[in-house]
Structure formats: C-alpha cells, structure tokens
Amino acid sequence: PPVTNVAAGAFESIGNPYASAIDVRNIAKAGGVNEYFYVWDPRLGSSTGYGAYQEFLQSGDANNDYWIYPGGGSYPVFPTVYNNIQSGLAFLVDAPAGNPAGTVSFDENAKVNGSALFTTPVTAPAVSNMLNTTINAINADGSTSLLDGSLILFNDNYSNNVNQSDARKLPNSGENLAISDAGNLLEIEKRKMLTAQDTIFISLTNLEVANYRFHFLAVNPGQLLQGFLVDNYL
C-alpha cells in the first residue's frame, strides 16, 4: 500500500481517496506516530463559524475501538464508539518532537460499508476515570453551543509524562481550550489516577467579548476527592 512519511515533530495530512469510509483500526502506523487521528469538523461550533478539530482516540476496549472527542457537530456525542473516516476526508497524524520519524499506510482492506456525509448520534457508553472539560458559548436565547474541550483519562497503567499516548492541541480559528503540561498544550492526556496533590493546568485562549460557560464532567468512581477551580485571571 502507499506509505506516507511523517517527520519527527510534525503533523502530516493524509486523504481518504476511496469512495467509501475507511476504518481507522485498519490504518497501520509505525515509528514515532502517535495513536491519535485529527479531523476538521466544519459543523463543530465556534465563534468564527469555521469549525474546529476533533480527535479520534483509542477507547481501550477489546475491539480496539475509537471514540471521537469532543464529539458533536458532524459526529456522535462523546464517548461513542466511532471508527470511520468518511470518503474524501483528510485527516492528520502526528509524530511528536523527540520521537523518531514514522510512517502511515492503508489500502482497500481498510474500506467499510455505511459511508455517510454526517453521522447519527447513538447512545454513549459510560466511561470511568476521566475529567472532561468543555467551553461553551451562551447564545442570545440562553442556549449553549460547544466550542472546544479537553479530556484527561486516568489509569495507573498510564504515565504522567507527555508521550505518544497524549494528543497535542491543534489550534482552532476560534476559541481554544487545552491542558498545559510541561510546556505542552494537549487536547487529550492520559495520566495515572488522581491524587489530592495533583494540579491540572488549563489554557484558554482566543476568547471574544462574549458570555461563556465552563462545563466540568468528573468521573472517578471509588475515589472521594474534591476539586477546586483557581481563576488566575480574577
């Protein structure tokens, strides 16, 4: 199959040339390419109206399924299993700085049935041990629109060091919400289980003069921890 080279410390754009969707589980990655795929979703809300990035991340189930984060827009709500990149859609892959260069390849065996322009949301399964943070615009009628988000998944099998299991933040043209860790801006981070001494740093940029609302969804069964939000701006 055709092979796309991905330089160390770089993102590479790859297109789906087939007249059908492809299954991301059948895309082969080698070398320093991390586990995430990035797609631009023109239907994900932003103040500019141009859309925002979505990430495919591995769910860790027995089928090696993927979720799409933050979800919504053209895709199902998070966390819903979603493995397809649609026909004609380009996606980005990443070989973070400090990793070796890598390669990405797939062929017609990656094609799947059921291609669609947009997806139909389905019931989302429960996810344990996570902190899902989103920033939402408050509209004139009082409703809210999702603009951006960041996700942390917790498991003692993960590392607190930034590595290939973490998804770098790709900046949107509108508002940007990210996790700041050791000089890195991340969209998705996998860390060891939370402790009472942990601090999570949030980066929020490119805001307008508008009303916004944070939404924090913390799922951490079996641990009685209380979180505090520190507002450095005020």
PEDAKA-V735361 format. One line per field, one symbol per residue. burial: I if it has 24 or more other ideal C-beta (glycine too) atoms within 12 Angstrom, else O. A space follows every 50 residues. Layout:
# PEDAKA-V735361
burial->???
This chain:
# PEDAKA-V735361
burial->OOOIOIOOOOIIOIOIOIOOIIIIIIIIIOIIIIIIIIIIIOOIIIIOOO IIIIIIIIIIOOOOOIIIIIIIIIIIIIIIIIIIIIOOIOIIIIIIOOIO IIIIOIOOOIOIOOOOOOIOOOOOOOIOIIIIIIIIIOOOOOOOIIIIII IIIIOOOIOIOIIIIIIIIIOIOIIIIIIIIOOIIIIIIIIOIIOOOOOI OIIIOOOOOOOIOIIIIIOIOOOOOOOOOOOOOO
